[in-house]
């Protein structure tokens, strides 16, 4: 009976470690998404509310490229954080 409980405890610990690792991976993906899209959102809001003179068109391209490249970061994060 004791060995069955020990085995269940070991399995529970492994499951909790895996779930923690997956949670960290998802938090990294979400934070990367927010970091990539926040500059684009700020520039868009500045232009939408009449502050076009603050941001030149040439500078406005940089957040756009950075935001669009965020789709490439998720597979990289997943590849480094996943065992499978």
N, C-alpha and C positions, 0 to 999 in steps of 0.2 A: 504494500500500500504506500509506503514511504517513497519507494523508487518511482512510482507512478506520479506522485505529487512533485517530486524533484524534476521529472521529465517535463511535466506540464509547466512548472516554473521556468525552466530553461526555454521552452518553446514560447512562453509568454514574453520573456525578456527579449528574445530574438524578434518577435513580432513588434514589440514596442520600439526597438532600435530601428527597425525598417520603417515604421510609420514616422518616426522622428526624422529620419533621413529624407523621406518623401515630402514631409512638411517643410523642411528646410529648402528642398529643391523648388517647391512651388512658391515659397516666399521669395526666393532669388529670382524666379521668373517674373513674378508680379512686380518686384522692385525694379528689375531691369526694364520692364515695360513702362513703368511710371517715369523712370529716369530718362528713357528715350523719348517719350511723347510729351513730357512737360514743357520743354523749350518750344516745341512746335505749337502747343496750346497757348503759351504765353504770347508768342509772336502773332498768332492768329487773332487772339483777343485784342492785342494792341492795334492791329490793323482794322479789326471790326468796329472798334469804338473810336475811330477817328484819329489815331496816332500814327499815321503812315510815315510821317517825317522822322519818327524815332528810329525806325528800322528801314534800311535801304533794301531794295530788291535783291541785291547780291548777297547781303548778310542773311536775308530771310530764307535763302536756299539751304543754308547749312543745317538749321533745325529740321527742315523737311527731309533731307537725305538721312540724317541721324534717326529720325522717327521711322522712316520707311525701312531702314536697316534692322529695326528691332525684330523683325520676323526671322532673321538669321541667327539671333542670339539664343532663342529658345532651344533649338536642336543642339547647339553647342553646350549649353548648360545641362541639358538632359543627357548628352553623351558622357560628360565628365562625372555626373552625379549618379548615374544608373549603372547597376552591375550587369544588367541584361543587354 
